[in-house]
Amino acid sequence: MADRDYILDDDGDLKIANSDFVFGESDTDDALIIIGTNQGELKHDPLTGCNMVARIRSTQSPESIQRIVRLQMQRDGNNYND
């Protein structure tokens, strides 16, 4: 079952239509936030975040980066394999 929450626009801001926030399926937005977040940035869950800038600049293999992203998605409690 897909999560429903506020939707983000292409710039990562809350999407507004007809002077109101847009509400809908948020799985993609949730995944983008987790991938774009560094660990320690979220006060409610400081272990969440992929640290992608540091990982991409490092010598880590693509498989290692995929493993980290998969683990972080599992922390979110959703199955993003589909």
Backbone hydrogen bonds, N-H to C=O, Kabsch-Sander energy under -0.5 kcal/mol:
donor,donor_aa,acceptor,acceptor_aa,energy
5,D,24,G,-2.7
7,I,22,V,-2.4
9,D,13,D,-3.2
12,G,9,D,-1.7
15,K,7,I,-2.8
17,A,20,D,-2.9
20,D,17,A,-1.0
22,V,15,K,-2.5
24,G,5,D,-2.7
26,S,3,D,-2.6
30,D,26,S,-2.9
31,A,27,D,-2.2
32,L,28,T,-2.3
33,I,29,D,-2.2
34,I,30,D,-2.1
35,I,31,A,-2.5
36,G,32,L,-1.9
37,T,34,I,-0.9
40,G,46,P,-1.5
41,E,38,N,-1.9
43,K,41,E,-0.7
45,D,42,L,-0.8
48,T,45,D,-1.9
50,C,34,I,-1.2
50,C,37,T,-1.4
51,N,37,T,-1.7
52,M,35,I,-0.6
55,R,51,N,-2.2
56,I,52,M,-2.9
57,R,53,V,-1.8
58,S,54,A,-0.7
58,S,55,R,-0.5
60,Q,55,R,-0.5
65,I,61,S,-2.0
66,Q,62,P,-2.5
67,R,63,E,-2.0
68,I,64,S,-2.0
69,V,65,I,-2.4
70,R,66,Q,-2.6
71,L,67,R,-2.4
72,Q,68,I,-2.4
73,M,69,V,-2.2
74,Q,70,R,-2.0
75,R,71,L,-1.8
76,D,72,Q,-1.1
77,G,74,Q,-1.3
78,N,73,M,-1.2
80,Y,78,N,-0.8
